[in-house]
Amino acid sequence: MSQIAAPGKECSTTSAAGCRLSISIALCTYQGGRYLHEQLESLLAQSRLPDEIVAFDDVSKDDTLEQLNTFAARAFKRGIKVSVYHNPSNLGYVKNFTQALLATQGDVIFLCDQDDIWHPDKLAKFAEEFARRPNLLMLHSDADLVDAAGERLDRTVFSAFEVSAEEIRAIHRGNAFKVLLKRNVATGATMAIRGSVLAHGFEVPQGWIHDEWLAMLAATQGVVDCLEEATIDYRQHENNQVGVRPRGFIERVRGGGISRAAFMARLLVRTESLVDQAKTGKVHLDETLMLMVSERLKHAQLRAHLPENFAFRTVAVMREYMSGRSALFSNGIRSALTDLTKIGR
């Protein structure tokens, strides 16, 4: 590990006059040399610079580590504390991000991929929201999709994921947990959390990805919200660990990429993990939220274990649709039809 500590230290609370929230960035890299330079430059181009950057490299064989160390020296001159770690063995992006998040010390922590480009006012806009709203625990935003060369694709993450106006309104109203229980709409590369979310540790349960679980964890503890504007250029290329590729109608119907059975099995595991986290006290769910999760589990179990016999399956699907759970936790009639035909998801 190499570390460069910036001179001086800012106050890390907004409670005293002249103080401001400290900002940390958790950056994870693996074979990122091709795009890393642009991302690092965008961090230094922020109108509100971060106080700390913690970078964990997952055993890259290219010049990623060299770029990080060169950047650390430059960032130090701008008053930024930089720590660069090199894993002894490859952990994978979920575990790598987990350790990076836990190594940060800021009041507000941003997740950072190696291949995007942050808009110059991203940190300032997020910091303003967190300072203005003491109960805000997690904030995410939209993102402009760009190709490998950085050219705009004329779509955003919200549009590609078909995030509805109603889902956004629900998040603004304080109902992020309900939205996230149905599906994840928060992209880690656009996400920032208050450091207090990690006060009792952070361990990603089975079936979850780090940013999905981080959003859910924050939603169980307090307020989660979103900015409807794009704050980064989200690069799409052949080596994305988790990317966004708009799918056509036929591909959506067929399910794309992952089999229906595997997709439903993963949703079931995720919901079971959430229930287990609540029962063991690792997350706190009040009676209303626990009832919602229990209903979500029933829905996941039904969709993962549909009867093979078409007549029996029709009865099961119709009962599920009439219960209202298909609309609450899936796509209503469209999901019911895919369950009947077992085509798509």
C-alpha positions in Angstrom: 0.0 0.0 0.0 1.2 3.5 -0.8 -0.2 6.5 0.9 0.1 10.2 0.5 -1.4 12.4 3.2 -2.5 15.9 2.3 -1.4 18.7 4.5 -3.9 20.0 7.0 -7.4 18.5 7.8 -10.8 19.9 7.2 -13.5 19.8 9.8 -15.7 16.8 9.2 -19.0 18.1 10.4 -21.5 20.8 9.4 -22.5 21.5 13.0 -19.7 24.0 13.6 -19.4 27.3 11.8 -17.1 27.2 8.8 -17.0 23.4 8.7 -18.2 21.2 5.9 -18.8 17.5 5.3 -15.7 15.6 4.3 -15.8 13.6 1.1 -14.2 10.2 0.4 -14.1 8.4 -2.9 -13.8 4.6 -2.9 -12.2 3.7 -6.3 -11.7 0.1 -7.4 -9.6 -1.0 -10.4 -8.7 -4.0 -12.4 -6.9 -3.9 -15.7 -8.2 -0.4 -16.0 -5.3 1.3 -17.8 -7.2 2.0 -21.0 -9.8 4.3 -19.5 -8.5 5.1 -16.0 -6.7 8.4 -17.0 -9.9 10.1 -18.1 -11.6 9.1 -14.9 -8.8 10.3 -12.7 -8.6 13.6 -14.5 -12.4 14.1 -14.0 -11.8 13.7 -10.2 -9.2 16.4 -10.2 -11.5 18.6 -12.3 -14.3 18.7 -9.7 -15.4 22.1 -8.6 -15.5 20.7 -5.0 -12.5 18.4 -4.6 -12.6 15.3 -2.5 -10.8 15.1 0.8 -9.8 11.5 0.5 -9.5 8.9 -2.3 -9.0 5.2 -1.3 -8.1 3.0 -4.3 -7.9 -0.7 -4.3 -6.4 -2.5 -7.3 -7.4 -6.1 -7.8 -4.1 -7.5 -9.1 -3.9 -5.6 -12.5 -1.2 -6.7 -14.9 -1.3 -3.6 -17.0 -0.2 0.0 -16.0 -3.2 0.6 -13.7 -1.1 0.6 -10.5 1.5 2.9 -12.0 -1.2 5.4 -13.1 -2.7 5.3 -9.6 0.6 6.1 -7.9 1.4 8.9 -10.4 -2.1 10.3 -9.7 -1.6 10.1 -6.0 1.4 12.5 -6.1 -0.6 15.0 -8.2 -3.6 14.8 -6.0 -1.5 15.4 -2.9 -0.5 18.7 -4.3 -4.2 19.6 -4.6 -4.7 18.8 -0.9 -6.2 15.4 -1.4 -5.3 12.4 0.8 -4.7 9.4 -1.4 -4.3 5.7 -0.3 -3.5 3.1 -3.0 -3.7 -0.6 -2.1 -2.7 -3.6 -4.2 -4.5 -6.8 -3.4 -2.2 -9.9 -3.0 -4.8 -12.0 -4.9 -7.8 -11.2 -7.0 -11.0 -10.8 -5.0 -13.5 -9.8 -7.6 -15.3 -6.5 -7.8 -17.9 -7.1 -5.0 -15.3 -7.9 -2.3 -13.0 -5.3 -3.6 -15.6 -2.6 -3.3 -16.6 -3.9 0.1 -13.1 -3.4 1.5 -12.6 -0.1 -0.2 -15.8 1.3 1.3 -14.8 0.1 4.8 -11.4 1.8 4.4 -12.8 5.3 3.9 -13.1 7.9 6.6 -15.3 10.6 5.1 -18.7 11.9 6.2 -19.9 11.2 2.6 -18.5 8.3 0.5 -18.7 8.1 -3.3 -18.4 4.8 -5.2 -16.1 5.2 -8.2 -15.6 2.9 -11.2 -12.4 3.0 -13.2 -13.8 3.8 -16.6 -16.3 6.6 -16.3 -16.1 10.3 -16.5 -17.6 12.5 -13.7 -19.2 15.7 -14.6 -17.3 18.7 -13.0 -20.0 19.6 -10.5 -20.9 16.1 -9.3 -19.3 16.3 -5.9 -20.5 19.8 -5.2 -24.1 18.9 -6.1 -24.1 15.8 -3.9 -22.3 17.5 -1.0 -24.9 20.3 -1.1 -27.8 17.8 -0.8 -26.2 15.9 2.1 -25.4 19.2 4.0 -28.9 20.5 3.4 -30.6 17.3 4.5 -29.1 15.7 7.6 -31.4 12.7 7.4 -30.4 11.8 3.8 -28.3 8.6 3.9 -27.9 7.7 0.2 -28.2 9.7 -3.0 -27.8 8.5 -6.6 -28.4 10.1 -9.9 -29.0 9.5 -13.6 -26.0 9.0 -15.9 -25.3 9.7 -19.6 -24.5 6.5 -21.5 -21.4 6.8 -23.7 -19.5 4.3 -25.8 -16.0 3.0 -25.4 -14.7 6.2 -27.1 -16.7 8.4 -24.8 -19.2 9.4 -27.5 -22.8 10.0 -26.3 -25.3 7.2 -27.0 -28.3 9.6 -26.6 -29.7 7.6 -23.7 -29.3 7.7 -20.0 -29.3 5.0 -17.4 -32.8 5.8 -16.2 -34.2 5.6 -19.7 -32.3 2.4 -20.5 -33.6 0.8 -17.3 -37.0 2.2 -18.0 -37.2 3.9 -14.6 -40.7 5.3 -14.5 -41.8 8.7 -13.4 -43.9 7.0 -10.7 -40.8 5.2 -9.4 -38.9 8.5 -9.2 -41.8 10.2 -7.5 -42.0 7.4 -5.0 -38.3 7.8 -4.2 -38.7 11.5 -3.7 -41.7 10.8 -1.4 -39.5 8.7 0.8 -40.6 5.3 -0.5 -37.3 4.1 -1.9 -37.4 0.8 0.1 -40.6 -0.2 -1.8 -39.0 0.7 -5.2 -35.8 -1.1 -4.4 -37.6 -4.2 -3.1 -39.2 -4.5 -6.5 -35.9 -3.9 -8.4 -32.7 -2.0 -8.1 -32.7 1.4 -9.8 -29.6 2.8 -8.2 -26.3 2.5 -10.2 -23.3 2.3 -7.9 -21.2 4.6 -10.2 -23.7 7.4 -9.5 -24.1 6.7 -5.8 -22.9 8.4 -2.6 -23.7 7.3 1.0 -23.3 8.9 4.4 -20.5 7.2 6.3 -22.9 6.4 9.1 -24.5 3.7 6.9 -21.3 1.7 7.4 -21.1 2.3 11.2 -21.9 -1.3 12.0 -19.8 -2.8 9.2 -20.8 -3.9 5.7 -21.1 -7.4 4.4 -22.9 -8.2 1.1 -25.3 -11.1 1.6 -25.7 -14.0 -0.9 -27.4 -13.0 -4.2 -26.6 -9.3 -3.9 -24.1 -7.0 -5.6 -22.4 -4.4 -3.4 -24.2 -1.4 -4.7 -27.6 -3.1 -4.7 -27.2 -4.1 -1.1 -25.7 -0.7 -0.1 -28.9 1.0 -1.5 -31.1 -1.4 0.3 -29.2 -1.1 3.6 -29.4 2.7 3.4 -33.2 2.5 2.7 -33.7 0.4 5.9 -31.9 3.0 7.9 -33.3 6.3 6.6 -33.9 8.5 3.6 -32.7 7.5 0.1 -33.3 9.9 -2.8 -32.1 10.5 -6.3 -31.1 13.4 -8.6 -32.9 13.2 -11.9 -30.0 14.8 -13.8 -27.0 12.9 -15.1 -23.8 13.5 -13.1 -21.4 11.1 -14.9 -20.7 9.7 -18.4 -21.2 6.0 -17.8 -19.0 4.2 -20.3 -20.2 1.0 -22.0 -17.6 -1.3 -23.4 -16.8 -5.0 -23.8 -15.2 -5.3 -20.3 -17.9 -3.8 -18.1 -18.4 -5.8 -14.9 -21.9 -4.4 -14.7 -23.1 -2.4 -17.6 -26.2 -0.9 -19.2 -27.2 -2.0 -22.7 -30.6 -1.0 -24.0 -32.5 -4.1 -25.1 -35.0 -4.3 -27.9 -38.5 -5.6 -27.5 -37.8 -9.2 -28.6 -34.7 -9.4 -26.4 -36.7 -8.1 -23.4 -39.4 -10.7 -24.0 -36.9 -13.5 -24.2 -35.0 -12.3 -21.2 -31.6 -11.6 -22.7 -28.3 -12.7 -21.2 -29.4 -14.9 -18.4 -31.9 -17.7 -18.4 -35.3 -17.2 -16.9 -34.7 -20.0 -14.3 -31.4 -18.5 -13.2 -32.9 -15.0 -13.0 -35.8 -16.1 -10.9 -33.5 -18.2 -8.7 -31.3 -15.2 -8.0 -34.3 -13.1 -7.1 -35.4 -15.7 -4.6 -32.0 -16.0 -3.0 -31.8 -12.2 -2.7 -35.2 -12.0 -1.0 -34.4 -14.9 1.3 -31.1 -13.2 2.2 -33.0 -10.0 3.1 -35.4 -11.9 5.3 -32.5 -13.6 7.0 -30.7 -10.3 7.6 -33.9 -8.9 9.2 -34.5 -12.0 11.4 -30.9 -12.0 12.7 -31.0 -8.3 13.4 -28.4 -7.2 10.9 -30.9 -4.9 9.3 -33.9 -3.3 11.1 -37.3 -3.6 9.5 -40.4 -2.3 11.2 -43.7 -4.3 11.1 -44.8 -2.6 7.9 -41.6 -3.2 6.0 -41.3 -6.8 7.3 -44.8 -7.5 6.0 -43.8 -6.1 2.6 -40.7 -8.3 2.5 -42.7 -11.3 3.4 -45.1 -10.6 0.5 -42.1 -10.2 -1.7 -40.8 -13.5 -0.6 -44.1 -15.2 -1.5 -44.0 -13.7 -4.9 -40.4 -14.8 -5.5 -41.1 -18.3 -4.4 -44.1 -18.6 -6.7 -42.2 -17.3 -9.7 -39.2 -19.5 -9.0 -41.2 -22.7 -8.6 -44.1 -22.5 -11.1 -45.9 -25.8 -11.8 -44.8 -27.6 -15.0 -48.4 -28.5 -15.8 -49.9 -25.7 -17.8 -53.4 -25.9 -16.2 -51.9 -25.9 -12.7 -49.6 -23.1 -13.7 -52.4 -21.0 -15.0 -54.3 -21.3 -11.8 -51.2 -20.3 -9.8 -50.4 -17.4 -12.0 -53.9 -16.0 -11.9 -54.1 -16.3 -8.1 -50.8 -14.4 -7.9 -52.0 -11.7 -10.3 -55.2 -11.3 -8.4 -53.3 -11.0 -5.1 -51.7 -7.8 -6.4 -48.2 -9.0 -5.9 -47.5 -9.2 -9.6 -48.0 -5.4 -9.9 -46.2 -4.6 -6.6 -43.1 -6.7 -7.2 -43.0 -7.4 -11.0 -44.5 -5.9 -14.2 -48.1 -6.8 -13.6 -49.9 -8.5 -16.6 -46.6 -8.6 -18.6 -45.0 -10.7 -15.9 -48.1 -12.9 -15.5 -47.9 -13.7 -19.2 -44.2 -14.5 -19.1 -45.0 -16.8 -16.1 -47.7 -18.6 -18.1 -45.5 -19.1 -21.2 -42.1 -19.3 -19.3 -40.7 -17.1 -22.0 -38.8 -14.0 -20.8 -38.9 -12.7 -17.2 
